[in-house]
Amino acid sequence: MSILSRVTGRNFTYYQVPLDVVRQRMGEDAVKMYEWFDRVGFAVDRAALHREFPTLPSTTSSLGPKLQDWSALRV
């Protein structure tokens, strides 16, 4: 959240939405996805991705938010 706060100039805080709320608003498939994220996690093989898509620019977790236009949030 600190990267988003720094890049946008707004303070962001983390709040974990309870799975019951996710289930109610997004359905059972979303609950299964978030449960999987908690149990297994998510990772990307950057080297393999670059080999398969060599022209795709690689970004770091801190660079990605800088490439986004956040002006709509600056209200």
N, C-alpha and C positions, 0 to 999 in steps of 0.2 A: 504494500500500500504506500510505502514511502516513495517509491519511484513515481507512481501516479500522482501523488500529492505534489512532488517536486516539479514534475513536468507540466501539470495543469495549473499549479498555483492554488489548488484547493485542497482542503484537508479531507482525506479519505480514511475511514476506519472499517475494519473487518467485522462483519456480523454473519454468523452461520445461520442460515434459514433452517428451521426444524423440518425434518423429513415429512412430517404430517402436513405442513404447509405446502411443501413441494408436491406431495401427492395430490393434494386438493387442487392446486393451481396448474400443475404441469403434467400430472398423470403418473402412472406406475412405472413407465419406461424411464422417466427422468429420475425417479427414486432409485431404480436399479443402477443407472449410470453413476449417480453420486455415491451410492454404496460401494460400487466397484472402485471409484476414485479413492475412497477411504481405505478399502481393503488392499488393492493392488497398486494403485497409483497410475501415473502416466509419464512416459518418457519418450524421447525422440532420438533416433540414431542420426545425428546431424551429418556424420561422414557419409552414410549411405544415402541420405536425402540429397546431399550435394553431388554425389556420384550420379544419381539418377536424374537430377535437375541442376546441371552445372550453371545455368544462367540465372537461376533463382537467387536473389541476394540473401545472404545469411544475416540474421539479426540476433542480437543478444537480448536477454530479458529486459535490459535497461534501455536498449535502443528502440525496440518495438514501439513502446508508448510515445517516443519522441517523433515517430513517423506519422502518428495519428493526428488529425485535426481536431483538437479539443475545444475549439472556440464556442461550440454550441453549449458547453457546460459553463461558460463564463457569463453567467446571467447576473 
